[in-house]
Amino acid sequence: MSTVITGDDTILFSIIALESALRLEVKGMKMGRGRSAYSIVKDRYQLKGSKQRVLEQFNQIVNELRIERGLEPKELQAT
């Protein structure tokens, strides 16, 4: 059985995917050619700082969205 993501859930899904990509970039991985998740997040959400600091700020934004949708917040793990 598969689940179809529709409506506003597609936006939340793309934001969570962007957060996951940024988590990997903080650990030193690259997602591919083109703009980095770090660059995209900084531009879209006007965040400033190092990759780790931007991830911390973005995690707070994403967790607020998760709580609004009735989902469990996901805390950052110490790296």
CNS distance restraints for C-alpha pairs under 8 A (distance, minus, plus):
assign (resid   5 and name CA) (resid   9 and name CA) 6.01 0.50 0.50
assign (resid   5 and name CA) (resid  10 and name CA) 5.82 0.50 0.50
assign (resid   6 and name CA) (resid  10 and name CA) 5.60 0.50 0.50
assign (resid   7 and name CA) (resid  11 and name CA) 7.67 0.50 0.50
assign (resid   8 and name CA) (resid  12 and name CA) 6.67 0.50 0.50
assign (resid   9 and name CA) (resid  13 and name CA) 6.00 0.50 0.50
assign (resid  10 and name CA) (resid  14 and name CA) 6.17 0.50 0.50
assign (resid  11 and name CA) (resid  15 and name CA) 6.27 0.50 0.50
assign (resid  12 and name CA) (resid  16 and name CA) 6.18 0.50 0.50
assign (resid  12 and name CA) (resid  65 and name CA) 7.56 0.50 0.50
assign (resid  13 and name CA) (resid  17 and name CA) 6.13 0.50 0.50
assign (resid  14 and name CA) (resid  18 and name CA) 6.14 0.50 0.50
assign (resid  15 and name CA) (resid  19 and name CA) 6.24 0.50 0.50
assign (resid  15 and name CA) (resid  62 and name CA) 7.23 0.50 0.50
assign (resid  16 and name CA) (resid  20 and name CA) 6.26 0.50 0.50
assign (resid  16 and name CA) (resid  62 and name CA) 7.01 0.50 0.50
assign (resid  17 and name CA) (resid  21 and name CA) 6.25 0.50 0.50
assign (resid  18 and name CA) (resid  22 and name CA) 6.21 0.50 0.50
assign (resid  18 and name CA) (resid  37 and name CA) 6.19 0.50 0.50
assign (resid  18 and name CA) (resid  41 and name CA) 7.78 0.50 0.50
assign (resid  19 and name CA) (resid  23 and name CA) 6.22 0.50 0.50
assign (resid  19 and name CA) (resid  37 and name CA) 7.82 0.50 0.50
assign (resid  19 and name CA) (resid  55 and name CA) 7.44 0.50 0.50
assign (resid  19 and name CA) (resid  58 and name CA) 7.27 0.50 0.50
assign (resid  19 and name CA) (resid  59 and name CA) 7.17 0.50 0.50
assign (resid  19 and name CA) (resid  62 and name CA) 7.85 0.50 0.50
assign (resid  20 and name CA) (resid  24 and name CA) 6.44 0.50 0.50
assign (resid  21 and name CA) (resid  25 and name CA) 6.29 0.50 0.50
assign (resid  21 and name CA) (resid  31 and name CA) 6.83 0.50 0.50
assign (resid  21 and name CA) (resid  37 and name CA) 6.02 0.50 0.50
assign (resid  22 and name CA) (resid  26 and name CA) 6.20 0.50 0.50
assign (resid  22 and name CA) (resid  37 and name CA) 5.26 0.50 0.50
assign (resid  22 and name CA) (resid  38 and name CA) 5.86 0.50 0.50
assign (resid  22 and name CA) (resid  51 and name CA) 7.82 0.50 0.50
assign (resid  22 and name CA) (resid  55 and name CA) 6.64 0.50 0.50
assign (resid  23 and name CA) (resid  27 and name CA) 6.62 0.50 0.50
assign (resid  23 and name CA) (resid  55 and name CA) 6.94 0.50 0.50
assign (resid  24 and name CA) (resid  28 and name CA) 6.52 0.50 0.50
assign (resid  24 and name CA) (resid  29 and name CA) 5.44 0.50 0.50
assign (resid  24 and name CA) (resid  30 and name CA) 7.28 0.50 0.50
assign (resid  25 and name CA) (resid  29 and name CA) 4.80 0.50 0.50
assign (resid  25 and name CA) (resid  30 and name CA) 5.73 0.50 0.50
assign (resid  25 and name CA) (resid  31 and name CA) 7.56 0.50 0.50
assign (resid  25 and name CA) (resid  37 and name CA) 7.53 0.50 0.50
assign (resid  25 and name CA) (resid  38 and name CA) 7.53 0.50 0.50
assign (resid  25 and name CA) (resid  51 and name CA) 7.84 0.50 0.50
assign (resid  26 and name CA) (resid  51 and name CA) 5.91 0.50 0.50
assign (resid  26 and name CA) (resid  52 and name CA) 6.15 0.50 0.50
assign (resid  26 and name CA) (resid  55 and name CA) 7.95 0.50 0.50
assign (resid  27 and name CA) (resid  79 and name CA) 7.92 0.50 0.50
assign (resid  30 and name CA) (resid  36 and name CA) 7.57 0.50 0.50
assign (resid  31 and name CA) (resid  36 and name CA) 7.26 0.50 0.50
assign (resid  35 and name CA) (resid  39 and name CA) 6.33 0.50 0.50
assign (resid  35 and name CA) (resid  40 and name CA) 6.82 0.50 0.50
assign (resid  36 and name CA) (resid  40 and name CA) 6.38 0.50 0.50
assign (resid  37 and name CA) (resid  41 and name CA) 6.03 0.50 0.50
assign (resid  38 and name CA) (resid  42 and name CA) 6.13 0.50 0.50
assign (resid  38 and name CA) (resid  51 and name CA) 6.41 0.50 0.50
assign (resid  38 and name CA) (resid  54 and name CA) 7.52 0.50 0.50
assign (resid  39 and name CA) (resid  43 and name CA) 6.22 0.50 0.50
assign (resid  40 and name CA) (resid  44 and name CA) 6.05 0.50 0.50
assign (resid  41 and name CA) (resid  45 and name CA) 5.80 0.50 0.50
assign (resid  41 and name CA) (resid  46 and name CA) 7.61 0.50 0.50
assign (resid  41 and name CA) (resid  47 and name CA) 7.23 0.50 0.50
assign (resid  41 and name CA) (resid  54 and name CA) 7.84 0.50 0.50
assign (resid  41 and name CA) (resid  58 and name CA) 7.60 0.50 0.50
assign (resid  42 and name CA) (resid  46 and name CA) 5.20 0.50 0.50
assign (resid  42 and name CA) (resid  47 and name CA) 4.74 0.50 0.50
assign (resid  42 and name CA) (resid  48 and name CA) 6.45 0.50 0.50
assign (resid  42 and name CA) (resid  54 and name CA) 7.23 0.50 0.50
assign (resid  43 and name CA) (resid  47 and name CA) 7.24 0.50 0.50
assign (resid  47 and name CA) (resid  54 and name CA) 6.15 0.50 0.50
assign (resid  47 and name CA) (resid  57 and name CA) 7.41 0.50 0.50
assign (resid  48 and name CA) (resid  53 and name CA) 7.72 0.50 0.50
assign (resid  48 and name CA) (resid  54 and name CA) 6.30 0.50 0.50
assign (resid  49 and name CA) (resid  53 and name CA) 5.55 0.50 0.50
assign (resid  49 and name CA) (resid  54 and name CA) 5.80 0.50 0.50
assign (resid  50 and name CA) (resid  54 and name CA) 6.06 0.50 0.50
assign (resid  51 and name CA) (resid  55 and name CA) 6.05 0.50 0.50
assign (resid  52 and name CA) (resid  56 and name CA) 6.28 0.50 0.50
assign (resid  53 and name CA) (resid  57 and name CA) 6.34 0.50 0.50
assign (resid  54 and name CA) (resid  58 and name CA) 5.98 0.50 0.50
assign (resid  55 and name CA) (resid  59 and name CA) 5.88 0.50 0.50
assign (resid  56 and name CA) (resid  60 and name CA) 6.57 0.50 0.50
assign (resid  56 and name CA) (resid  76 and name CA) 7.43 0.50 0.50
assign (resid  57 and name CA) (resid  61 and name CA) 6.66 0.50 0.50
assign (resid  58 and name CA) (resid  62 and name CA) 6.17 0.50 0.50
assign (resid  59 and name CA) (resid  63 and name CA) 5.98 0.50 0.50
assign (resid  59 and name CA) (resid  74 and name CA) 7.87 0.50 0.50
assign (resid  59 and name CA) (resid  75 and name CA) 7.48 0.50 0.50
assign (resid  59 and name CA) (resid  76 and name CA) 7.40 0.50 0.50
assign (resid  60 and name CA) (resid  64 and name CA) 6.27 0.50 0.50
assign (resid  61 and name CA) (resid  65 and name CA) 6.57 0.50 0.50
assign (resid  62 and name CA) (resid  66 and name CA) 6.20 0.50 0.50
assign (resid  63 and name CA) (resid  67 and name CA) 6.11 0.50 0.50
assign (resid  63 and name CA) (resid  72 and name CA) 7.91 0.50 0.50
assign (resid  63 and name CA) (resid  73 and name CA) 4.88 0.50 0.50
assign (resid  63 and name CA) (resid  74 and name CA) 6.53 0.50 0.50
assign (resid  64 and name CA) (resid  68 and name CA) 6.26 0.50 0.50
assign (resid  64 and name CA) (resid  73 and name CA) 7.68 0.50 0.50
assign (resid  65 and name CA) (resid  69 and name CA) 6.39 0.50 0.50
assign (resid  66 and name CA) (resid  70 and name CA) 6.29 0.50 0.50
assign (resid  66 and name CA) (resid  71 and name CA) 4.88 0.50 0.50
assign (resid  66 and name CA) (resid  72 and name CA) 6.40 0.50 0.50
assign (resid  66 and name CA) (resid  73 and name CA) 5.95 0.50 0.50
assign (resid  67 and name CA) (resid  71 and name CA) 5.33 0.50 0.50
assign (resid  67 and name CA) (resid  72 and name CA) 6.39 0.50 0.50
assign (resid  67 and name CA) (resid  73 and name CA) 6.40 0.50 0.50
